[in-house]
Amino acid sequence: MPTRELKPDQFNGYPPEARKLAIANLRALQVLPLSFLPSLLRELVEYDYKFPAERTSLEREISNFNSLAPEQWKEWFGAFEKIQLSASLEKFDWINQPAQFVEQLSAHLWTTHQQDDFRRAATEYGNRLHAAVPPLEPFFPRLSIVVVGQGVSASEYPLFRKLRPHGALYTNVNPEGGLDTLLEFVASRAKAHPAKYGHWYVDGGQENPCDSGVACISYRKLEPARNQLLARIRKQSEMPGSGPENLRTVMSALRPADLHLEHSGDAVLARFELKLLAEGSGTQIFSTTFAQWAAREALRRAQPLTLLVRFAPRQRQRPMNEMLSVAKETVELDPAGSLVDADLGAYYTWLNQQRLTGAGQSSFLAWFEGRNIAIATGPAVPRGTVSSSPADLRQILSWTI
């Protein structure tokens, strides 16, 4: 169906807020090329379950459509209009299944040698959109905190090597009450600067008590959902003729209720948890991967003002069939290997924070849990320095922010 034939009742299958937004901007949607529109609808259909930062970004993008003069449309979308689509794609139900359309479009572009043309059109569109609708600056400087090394009694591993050129290394930190200090600090920021999904606590093990103003997720709390998902993966993998594509299709069709994630009463967070487990690679079986992926997605999607990530020991590597098993058995942990994972996870978290707006004013702290080493970066922190002076985490935070 041509996009110009879009009608309001065709969005009846969308969630309420998404349907409202689509109908309010129907005229703009009707003139978008079919090679472009389903990608937008893939985001729009999830509008009700997006974080405020994502909603604002999508709203501003759609608003920009309405501000374009007729002569600008050719400049913005002319390259997309030149993409040749197959008859099967044109007849596809791209309104109600935009994600599946985009997957089939990708395959079509490869087989018809149009992938480079489409990539060029998408890049040019993204550049124009960024110039016309630049990302909003945070109303308060961001802070990310990463805690590593839980369960490690001793280690010669050279921690925070990748972060040291960017901040100050503290080698005489008083670890007494360190985790409580960090949790209290996050809670105080949430109270002083309340923002829906603006403050996060991610734990790779068992989470500590969580303040009401902080979005909290943990590997241990999601164990029932992880086990249910692993059972589905194992069942699908054992089916004759099943492959990665089939598994991906099954996973993409899951809803929070399928894994009993709706218990939280927070539909947005439940959908985030589902995507974290169903779309993340290894988040179902490795706690360190879970923590790293959760931190990445929280920063990318929610763009929080505060993020605390605590890594916990992951299970030791075993054959994949054993790790996919949901049998209740003793799992051997690998604290030393987990420390290496967490160290890289800390660096990746810093990198992901740097990609957000306001990076120049953002601060970052990583601490070896229970030990006397920490590193901090921020606008007030001298780079590439080492301090052996006695300090505690509260003092380091005050120097960092």
ABEGO torsion letter per residue (X at the ends): XBAAABBAAAAAABBAAAAAAAAAAAAAAAABBAAAAAAAAAAAAAAAABBAAAAAAAAAAAAAAAABBAAAAAAAAAAAAABBBBAAAAABBAAABAAAAAAAAAAAAAAAGAAAAAAAAAAAAAAAAAAABBBBBBABBBBBBBBBGBGBABBABBBGAAAAAABBBBABBBABGAAAAAAAAAAAAAAABBBBGABBBBBABBBBBBBAABBBBBAAAAAAAAAAAAAAAAAAAABBGBBAAAAAAAAAABBAAAAGAAAAGBAAAAAAAAAAAAABBGAAABAAAAAAAAAAAAAAAAGBABBBBBBBBBBBBBBAAAAABABBBBBBBBAAAAAAAAAAAAAAAAAAAAABBGAAABBBBBBBBGBABBBBBEAABBBGBBBABBBBAAAAAAAAX
